[in-house]
Amino acid sequence: MHGKRLVIALSGLHGSGRTTYGRKLAKILKLKYHSIGRVFREVARKMGIDLMKLTEMASKDASIDKYVDEITKKKASEGNIVIEGNLAALMLPEEIKDNTVKIFLTAPLRERASRIARREKIPYWKALNETKMREENEWRRYLKYYGINFKDYRIYDIIINTAVYGIEENTQIMLKFIKAWRELKDGSDTASSRKNMHKVER
């Protein structure tokens, strides 16, 4: 595994710290960094609309998500990268899914809204309401377009509540887990596959 190209997929809820930890991991491990959210924001900027409006449009137009997904898959296939975003672990090319570290970040809603309010310099109540609306819209979209239940966490290698410890402690937890994951992969050529476990059972 050490000779292969490392891919870390950092998924999670809004305000859980994906960008913060994605950048830190990329810097420490000397990997490239790709933010799905940043691409989404760039699309909104080019269209001259805000993020909430683009989210609303995406719920009716699948081409927006498909465009962002294709960019993500191309970046992931190049390897040696941290991919960060809601569906980072779910939008990987099939050939690299089983050899990607899949991390899910979470935190209580009020904590996440507080972080977003500070980051965006907006009132807490606005951050809370917009976060709820965005997530509910996105979860419906993922189910509609991909048949994905976003709340099915079985695909992930580790789930971390970033509100329990500080940034440096959480970073160390992730680094130690990635090291252990790579050592485990090095010692096993027959790691069990978890393909399509995120798909909704019909």
C-alpha positions in Angstrom: 0.0 0.0 0.0 2.8 2.4 0.7 3.8 2.2 -2.9 0.3 3.0 -4.1 -1.2 6.5 -4.5 -2.9 7.5 -1.3 -6.5 8.9 -1.4 -8.3 10.2 1.7 -12.0 10.9 1.3 -13.2 13.3 4.0 -17.0 13.3 4.1 -19.3 14.8 6.7 -21.9 17.4 7.8 -21.7 21.1 7.2 -19.7 22.8 9.9 -18.1 19.6 11.0 -14.6 20.8 10.1 -14.1 19.1 6.7 -12.2 22.0 5.2 -10.0 22.6 8.3 -9.0 19.0 8.6 -8.8 18.3 4.9 -6.2 21.1 4.5 -4.3 20.1 7.6 -4.1 16.4 6.5 -3.0 17.4 3.0 -0.3 19.7 4.3 1.1 17.2 6.8 1.0 14.2 4.5 2.1 16.3 1.5 -0.9 15.5 -0.6 -3.0 17.6 -3.0 -6.3 19.0 -1.7 -9.7 19.1 -3.5 -12.8 20.6 -2.0 -16.1 19.6 -3.6 -17.8 22.5 -1.8 -15.4 25.0 -3.3 -16.3 23.7 -6.8 -20.0 24.1 -5.9 -19.3 27.7 -4.7 -17.4 28.5 -7.8 -20.3 27.4 -9.9 -22.6 29.7 -7.9 -20.1 32.6 -8.3 -20.0 32.1 -12.1 -23.8 32.1 -12.3 -24.0 35.2 -10.1 -26.2 33.6 -7.5 -25.8 32.6 -3.8 -25.2 29.1 -2.5 -28.8 28.7 -1.2 -30.2 29.5 -4.7 -27.8 27.1 -6.4 -28.8 24.4 -3.9 -32.4 25.0 -4.8 -31.6 24.8 -8.5 -29.6 21.6 -8.0 -32.7 19.9 -6.5 -34.4 20.3 -9.9 -31.4 20.0 -12.2 -29.2 16.9 -11.9 -26.6 18.3 -14.3 -25.2 20.6 -11.6 -24.3 17.7 -9.3 -23.1 15.6 -12.2 -20.7 18.3 -13.3 -19.2 18.6 -9.8 -19.1 14.8 -9.5 -17.1 14.3 -12.7 -14.4 16.8 -11.5 -14.2 15.0 -8.2 -13.8 11.6 -9.8 -11.0 12.9 -12.1 -9.1 14.4 -9.2 -9.5 11.2 -7.1 -8.3 9.0 -9.9 -5.0 10.9 -10.0 -4.2 9.8 -6.4 -2.1 11.4 -3.7 -5.0 13.6 -2.7 -7.4 14.6 0.1 -11.0 14.8 -1.3 -13.3 16.8 1.0 -17.0 17.2 0.7 -20.5 15.8 1.6 -20.2 12.8 -0.8 -16.4 12.6 -1.0 -16.4 8.9 -0.1 -19.4 8.0 -2.3 -18.3 9.7 -5.5 -15.0 7.8 -6.0 -14.2 5.8 -9.1 -15.0 2.1 -8.6 -11.4 1.0 -9.1 -10.1 3.0 -6.1 -13.0 2.7 -3.6 -11.6 -0.2 -1.6 -8.2 1.5 -1.4 -9.3 4.9 -0.1 -9.3 6.0 3.5 -12.9 7.0 4.2 -13.5 9.4 7.1 -16.8 10.9 8.2 -16.9 14.0 10.4 -19.8 15.0 12.5 -20.7 17.3 15.4 -23.9 18.5 17.1 -26.1 20.8 15.0 -25.8 23.8 17.3 -22.0 23.5 17.4 -21.9 23.3 13.6 -24.2 26.3 13.2 -22.0 28.3 15.6 -18.9 27.5 13.6 -20.6 28.4 10.3 -21.9 31.7 11.8 -18.4 32.7 12.9 -16.9 31.6 9.6 -19.5 33.4 7.4 -19.9 36.3 9.8 -23.7 35.9 9.9 -26.1 35.6 12.8 -26.3 32.3 14.5 -30.1 31.8 13.8 -29.5 32.4 10.1 -26.6 29.8 10.1 -28.8 27.3 11.9 -31.8 27.7 9.6 -29.7 27.6 6.4 -27.8 24.6 7.6 -31.0 22.7 8.3 -32.5 23.7 4.9 -29.3 22.9 2.9 -28.9 19.4 4.5 -32.5 18.4 4.1 -32.4 19.6 0.5 -29.1 17.7 -0.2 -30.3 14.5 1.5 -33.4 14.4 -0.7 -31.2 15.1 -3.8 -28.8 12.3 -3.0 -31.7 9.9 -2.6 -33.4 11.1 -5.8 -30.3 11.3 -8.1 -28.1 8.5 -6.7 -30.3 6.3 -4.5 -27.9 7.2 -1.7 -29.0 7.2 2.0 -26.6 9.9 3.3 -27.2 8.7 6.9 -26.0 5.1 6.2 -22.5 5.3 7.6 -21.4 1.7 6.9 -19.1 2.6 4.1 -16.8 4.7 6.3 -13.7 3.4 8.0 -14.0 5.8 11.0 -16.5 8.4 12.2 -15.3 11.3 14.3 -17.2 13.8 16.4 -15.1 16.9 16.1 -16.8 18.6 19.0 -15.2 16.2 21.5 -11.6 17.2 21.2 -9.7 20.2 19.8 -8.4 20.6 16.3 -4.9 19.4 17.0 -6.1 16.4 19.0 -8.6 15.4 16.2 -5.9 15.8 13.6 -3.6 13.4 15.5 -6.5 10.9 15.8 -6.9 11.0 12.0 -3.2 10.7 11.3 -2.8 7.7 13.6 -5.9 6.1 12.1 -4.6 6.6 8.5 -1.2 5.1 9.6 -2.9 2.1 11.1 -5.2 1.8 8.0 -2.2 1.7 5.7 -0.4 -0.9 7.8 -3.5 -3.0 7.8 -3.8 -2.8 4.0 -0.2 -3.6 3.6 -0.7 -6.8 5.6 -3.9 -8.0 3.7 -4.4 -8.5 0.0 -7.9 -9.8 0.6 -9.6 -6.9 2.4 -13.3 -7.4 2.4 -15.2 -5.2 -0.1 -18.0 -2.9 1.0 -19.2 -1.8 -2.4 -22.6 -0.3 -2.7 -23.3 -0.6 1.0 -24.5 3.0 0.9 -27.2 2.2 -1.6 -30.8 2.2 -0.3 -32.2 -1.3 0.0 -35.3 -1.7 -2.1 
